[in-house]
Amino acid sequence: MRGRGVARGRPPHRPAGPVPADGRSLVSALRTHLGTVVGTAVLGVLVWRLGTGALLDGLHRIDAATVLAALGIGLVTTVFSAWRWALVARGLRIRLPLGPAVADYYRALFLNAALPGGVLGDVHRAVRHGHSAGNLGRGVRAVVLERVAGQVALIGTGAAVLLTMPSPVRAEVRYLVPLVALALLGALAVVLALRMNRAPARRGRALRSALGEAREGLLSRRNLPGVAGSSAVVLAGHLTMFVLAARVAGSGAPVAVLTPLAVLALLAMGLPLNVGGWGPREGVTAWAFGAAGLGAGTGLGVAVVYGVLSLVASLPGAVALVARRRTVRYARPSAKSEAASDSAPSRAAAGTAVRVTGVSAVSSPKYVPKESARLARSSFPFSADPSEGRPMTPESV
């Protein structure tokens, strides 16, 4: 009782406890919307400083032929991106046919272009594929590795282009490349030192598992040629789209001059400070065109036309989003399996004899997906063998 009385007699310091929680929630909200705020601010400053003349002129020049060209380029890049995703999923031993992969990739591109952040579509396809395949972790890691493959191809090609071709940043890139190489070597030395000191078994297993999945998904003899080739085609498609946008916006610069500027714009799009891809791309492109003597206003117009054409190229994803079927397309259960699953509870409640019948009826659909496995193998290499079987359900137990 005495201790309780002392606790009640304390000065009222504890009611101030919710303040730090509110502060943490405010910081979390700022972090969540930081990319949207920064992207909007960049666009506002560009319009304020450069005006809307070149921007509107470029938009007025978009005609039906340009829209068809953008849709064609988008089809090629999306199909090869989906193929790369299917290859990575096959390396992680989860099933992903090419047809559903193309539809889901289109849907992800549209969501990335329509929603803030530029990555919500990828999150959606990762979670959906993971749930459909019965392994959420591997589904998410397949998308992460697929995106990493694209970024590695962009960074490697971009470094080669910016080091060898005339651009406003070639001198800076030649100065920074040795520093970046030394930093990577230092990080590698630190990782090796930590590994020699034998990290805890749990972390060691997790690291080995992650490296093993990256090797199987990206660097294996079976997947590496396809992943590298598809990444090259996708990058070439993005560069072609940028050249098309430059021509529509009124820029007559040669392709050799536009290529380094396109690489800078694509690298800026990878920054997580954008609104559906808008913001840093427009700022970097306007600066690069101005530094190259092509006019900052023209650069802004090119970036805006590129964004509009990219949105047009992703419009089939809106159709796929509206017409999406309710059933799971990666591992759709058969009608026989569904009927057995629906009738299992009633059989279990009827008695011992009925329970025996129910067990045999429920366990028999275990062998039904063999037909889907045969179909998956017939579409090799665009789909993976479902070597992990069906996900565990209460009925199968």
C-alpha positions in Angstrom: 0.0 0.0 0.0 2.8 2.4 0.8 4.5 1.7 -2.5 1.2 2.3 -4.3 0.7 5.6 -2.4 4.2 6.8 -3.4 3.4 5.9 -7.0 0.3 7.9 -6.9 2.0 10.8 -5.3 4.7 11.2 -8.0 4.7 14.4 -10.0 2.7 14.0 -13.3 5.6 13.1 -15.5 4.1 10.0 -17.1 1.2 11.8 -18.9 3.9 13.3 -21.1 4.6 9.8 -22.5 2.4 10.1 -25.6 4.4 13.1 -26.8 7.4 11.0 -28.0 5.0 8.5 -29.6 3.4 11.4 -31.5 6.8 12.6 -32.4 7.8 9.2 -33.8 4.5 9.0 -35.8 5.3 12.5 -37.2 8.7 11.4 -38.2 7.4 8.3 -39.8 4.8 10.3 -41.7 7.5 12.7 -43.0 9.6 9.7 -44.1 6.7 8.1 -45.9 5.7 11.3 -47.8 9.3 12.7 -48.2 9.6 11.4 -51.8 6.2 12.9 -52.8 7.1 16.3 -51.3 10.5 16.4 -52.9 9.3 15.3 -56.3 6.5 17.9 -56.2 8.9 20.6 -55.1 11.3 19.8 -57.9 8.5 20.0 -60.5 7.3 23.3 -59.1 10.7 24.9 -59.1 11.3 23.8 -62.7 8.0 25.2 -64.0 8.6 28.4 -62.0 12.1 28.9 -63.4 11.7 27.6 -67.0 8.0 28.2 -67.7 5.6 25.9 -69.5 6.3 26.8 -73.1 8.6 24.0 -74.2 6.6 21.5 -72.0 3.2 22.3 -73.6 4.7 22.4 -77.1 6.1 18.9 -76.6 2.8 17.6 -75.3 1.0 19.0 -78.3 3.2 17.1 -80.7 2.2 13.7 -79.4 0.1 12.1 -82.1 -1.3 8.7 -82.8 1.9 7.4 -84.5 3.8 8.4 -81.4 1.3 6.6 -79.1 1.5 3.4 -81.2 5.3 3.6 -81.2 5.3 4.0 -77.4 2.9 1.0 -77.0 5.2 -1.1 -79.2 8.3 -0.2 -77.3 6.5 -0.9 -74.0 5.3 -4.3 -75.2 8.9 -5.4 -76.0 10.4 -4.1 -72.7 7.5 -5.6 -70.7 7.7 -9.0 -72.2 11.5 -9.2 -71.7 11.2 -7.9 -68.2 8.5 -10.5 -67.4 10.8 -13.2 -68.9 13.6 -12.1 -66.7 11.3 -12.3 -63.7 10.2 -15.8 -64.7 13.8 -16.9 -65.0 14.7 -15.6 -61.6 11.6 -17.3 -60.1 12.7 -20.5 -61.8 16.1 -20.2 -60.1 14.3 -19.9 -56.8 12.2 -23.0 -57.5 8.8 -21.3 -57.7 6.5 -21.5 -60.7 5.8 -18.5 -62.8 4.4 -18.9 -66.4 5.2 -16.2 -68.9 1.6 -15.2 -69.7 0.6 -14.3 -66.1 4.0 -12.8 -65.6 3.5 -10.4 -68.5 0.0 -9.4 -67.2 1.3 -8.8 -63.7 4.3 -6.9 -64.9 2.0 -4.6 -66.9 -0.1 -4.1 -63.9 2.9 -3.3 -61.8 4.2 -0.7 -64.3 0.8 1.0 -64.4 0.7 1.2 -60.6 4.3 2.4 -60.4 3.4 5.2 -62.8 0.1 6.1 -61.3 0.9 6.0 -57.5 3.5 8.0 -55.5 6.8 6.3 -54.7 7.2 4.5 -58.0 7.5 1.0 -56.3 4.1 0.1 -55.1 3.4 -1.9 -58.3 6.4 -4.0 -57.7 5.3 -4.6 -54.1 1.9 -5.7 -55.3 3.2 -8.2 -57.8 5.8 -9.6 -55.3 3.1 -10.2 -52.6 0.6 -11.6 -55.1 3.0 -14.0 -56.7 4.3 -15.1 -53.3 0.8 -15.9 -52.0 -0.1 -17.6 -55.2 3.0 -19.8 -55.3 2.6 -20.7 -51.6 5.9 -19.1 -50.5 5.7 -15.3 -49.8 9.4 -15.0 -48.9 10.6 -16.5 -52.2 8.0 -14.5 -54.2 9.3 -11.2 -52.7 12.9 -12.2 -53.2 12.3 -13.1 -56.8 11.0 -9.6 -57.5 13.9 -8.0 -55.6 16.5 -10.0 -57.5 14.8 -9.2 -60.8 14.8 -5.5 -60.0 18.5 -5.7 -58.9 19.4 -7.3 -62.2 17.8 -4.4 -64.1 19.6 -1.8 -61.9 22.9 -3.5 -62.2 22.6 -3.5 -66.0 21.7 0.2 -66.0 24.5 1.2 -63.7 27.1 -0.9 -65.5 26.1 0.4 -69.0 25.7 3.9 -67.7 29.2 3.9 -66.2 30.6 2.7 -69.5 28.7 5.3 -71.5 29.5 8.2 -69.2 33.2 7.3 -69.1 33.6 7.0 -72.9 31.1 9.3 -74.5 31.1 13.1 -74.3 28.7 14.3 -71.6 28.4 17.1 -69.0 29.6 14.8 -66.2 32.3 12.8 -67.9 35.1 14.6 -66.0 33.3 14.1 -62.7 32.6 10.4 -63.5 36.2 9.7 -64.3 37.2 11.3 -60.9 34.5 9.4 -58.9 35.0 6.0 -60.4 38.3 5.2 -58.6 36.8 6.4 -55.3 33.8 4.2 -55.8 36.0 1.3 -56.6 38.1 1.8 -53.5 34.9 2.1 -51.4 33.6 -1.2 -52.8 36.9 -2.9 -52.1 36.8 -1.6 -48.6 33.3 -2.9 -48.1 34.4 -6.3 -49.5 37.3 -6.4 -47.1 35.0 -5.6 -44.1 32.6 -8.4 -45.2 35.4 -10.9 -45.5 36.8 -9.9 -42.1 33.4 -10.3 -40.4 33.0 -13.7 -42.1 36.4 -14.8 -40.8 35.4 -13.9 -37.3 32.4 -16.3 -37.7 29.2 -14.3 -37.3 26.5 -16.0 -35.3 25.1 -19.1 -36.8 21.7 -17.6 -37.6 23.1 -14.6 -39.5 25.6 -16.9 -41.2 22.8 -19.2 -42.4 20.7 -16.2 -43.6 23.7 -14.7 -45.5 24.5 -18.0 -47.1 20.9 -18.5 -48.1 20.6 -15.1 -49.6 23.9 -15.4 -51.6 22.8 -18.9 -52.7 19.5 -17.6 -54.0 21.1 -14.7 -55.8 23.6 -17.1 -57.4 20.8 -19.5 -58.5 18.5 -16.8 -59.6 20.9 -14.5 -61.5 24.4 -16.1 -62.0 23.7 -19.7 -62.6 24.7 -21.2 -66.0 21.1 -21.8 -66.7 19.8 -18.3 -66.0 22.7 -15.9 -66.6 22.5 -15.7 -70.4 18.7 -15.0 -70.3 18.9 -12.5 -67.5 21.8 -10.6 -69.2 20.1 -10.7 -72.6 16.7 -9.6 -71.4 18.3 -6.8 -69.3 20.1 -5.5 -72.4 16.9 -5.5 -74.5 15.0 -3.7 -71.7 17.7 -1.0 -71.4 17.8 -0.6 -75.2 14.0 -0.1 -75.1 14.2 2.6 -72.5 16.9 4.5 -74.4 14.8 4.2 -77.6 11.8 5.7 -75.8 14.0 8.6 -74.6 15.2 9.3 -78.2 11.6 9.2 -79.4 10.6 11.7 -76.7 13.4 14.0 -77.7 12.3 13.9 -81.3 8.7 14.6 -80.3 9.8 17.5 -78.1 11.7 19.1 -81.0 15.3 18.2 -80.2 17.3 17.3 -83.3 20.5 16.3 -81.4 22.3 13.2 -82.6 21.7 9.9 -80.9 25.3 9.9 -79.7 24.7 13.1 -77.9 21.3 12.0 -76.5 22.5 8.6 -75.1 24.5 10.0 -72.1 21.7 12.4 -71.3 19.2 9.5 -71.4 21.5 7.5 -69.1 21.5 10.3 -66.6 17.7 10.6 -66.7 17.3 6.8 -66.2 19.6 6.9 -63.2 17.7 9.8 -61.7 14.5 7.8 -62.1 15.9 5.3 -59.7 15.9 7.8 -56.8 13.1 7.2 -54.4 12.2 10.9 -54.3 9.5 11.1 -57.0 5.8 11.1 -57.6 5.2 8.2 -59.9 8.6 8.6 -61.5 8.2 12.4 -61.8 10.6 14.9 -60.2 14.3 14.0 -60.2 14.1 12.8 -63.8 12.8 16.2 -65.0 15.4 18.1 -62.9 18.4 16.1 -64.1 17.3 16.1 -67.7 16.7 19.9 -67.7 20.2 20.4 -66.1 21.9 18.0 -68.5 20.4 19.5 -71.6 21.3 23.0 -70.4 24.9 21.9 -69.7 25.1 20.3 -73.1 24.0 23.5 -74.8 20.6 22.1 -75.9 18.5 24.3 -73.6 17.1 23.5 -70.2 13.6 24.2 -71.4 14.0 21.6 -74.1 15.3 19.1 -71.5 12.3 19.7 -69.4 10.0 19.1 -72.4 11.8 15.9 -73.3 11.5 14.5 -69.7 7.8 15.3 -69.6 7.1 13.7 -73.0 9.1 10.7 -71.9 7.0 10.4 -68.7 3.8 10.7 -70.7 4.9 8.1 -73.2 5.9 5.7 -70.4 2.5 6.1 -68.9 0.9 5.4 -72.3 3.1 2.3 -72.6 1.8 1.0 -69.2 -1.9 1.5 -70.0 -2.4 -2.2 -70.8 -1.7 -2.7 -67.1 -4.8 -0.7 -66.3 -6.8 -3.0 -68.5 -5.2 -6.0 -66.8 -6.0 -4.4 -63.4 -9.7 -4.0 -64.2 -10.1 -7.4 -65.9 -8.2 -9.3 -63.3 -9.8 -12.6 -62.5 -10.7 -13.5 -58.9 -9.1 -17.0 -59.1 -5.4 -17.5 -58.6 -3.6 -18.0 -62.0 -0.3 -19.3 -60.8 -1.6 -22.4 -59.0 -5.3 -22.7 -59.8 -6.8 -25.7 -58.0 -8.9 -28.1 -60.0 -12.6 -28.5 -59.7 -12.2 -31.9 -58.1 -9.9 -30.6 -55.4 -12.3 -27.7 -54.6 -15.3 -30.1 -54.3 -13.3 -32.4 -52.0 -12.2 -29.4 -49.9 -15.7 -28.1 -49.6 -17.2 -31.4 -48.5 -14.4 -32.3 -46.0 -15.9 -30.5 -42.9 -19.3 -32.2 -43.2 -17.7 -35.6 -43.6 -15.5 -35.1 -40.5 -18.6 -34.3 -38.4 -20.6 -37.3 -39.5 -18.8 -40.1 -37.7 -15.9 -42.6 -37.9 -16.9 -44.3 -41.1 -17.5 -41.0 -42.8 -14.2 -39.6 -41.6 -12.4 -42.5 -43.2 -14.1 -41.7 -46.5 -13.3 -38.0 -46.1 -9.6 -38.7 -45.5 -9.3 -40.6 -48.8 -11.2 -38.0 -50.7 -9.1 -35.1 -49.3 -5.8 -36.8 -49.8 -6.4 -37.9 -53.4 -6.3 -34.4 -54.9 -2.6 -34.3 -53.8 -1.7 -35.9 -57.2 -4.0 -33.6 -59.3 -1.4 -30.8 -59.9 0.8 -33.2 -61.9 -1.0 -32.1 -65.0 -0.1 -28.4 -64.3 3.5 -29.5 -63.6 3.6 -31.2 -67.0 2.3 -28.1 -68.7 4.8 -25.9 -66.9 7.7 -28.1 -68.1 6.4 -27.9 -71.7 6.7 -24.1 -71.7 10.4 -24.2 -70.6 12.4 -21.9 -70.3 9.6 -19.4 -69.6 8.3 -21.1 -66.5 9.7 -23.0 -63.6 9.2 -26.6 -62.4 6.9 -26.6 -59.4 9.3 -28.7 -57.4 8.1 -27.5 -54.0 4.5 -28.9 -54.4 1.3 -27.4 -53.1 1.1 -25.1 -50.1 0.0 -26.7 -46.8 -3.7 -26.2 -46.0 -5.8 -27.4 -43.1 -7.7 -29.8 -45.5 -4.5 -31.5 -46.7 -3.5 -32.2 -43.0 
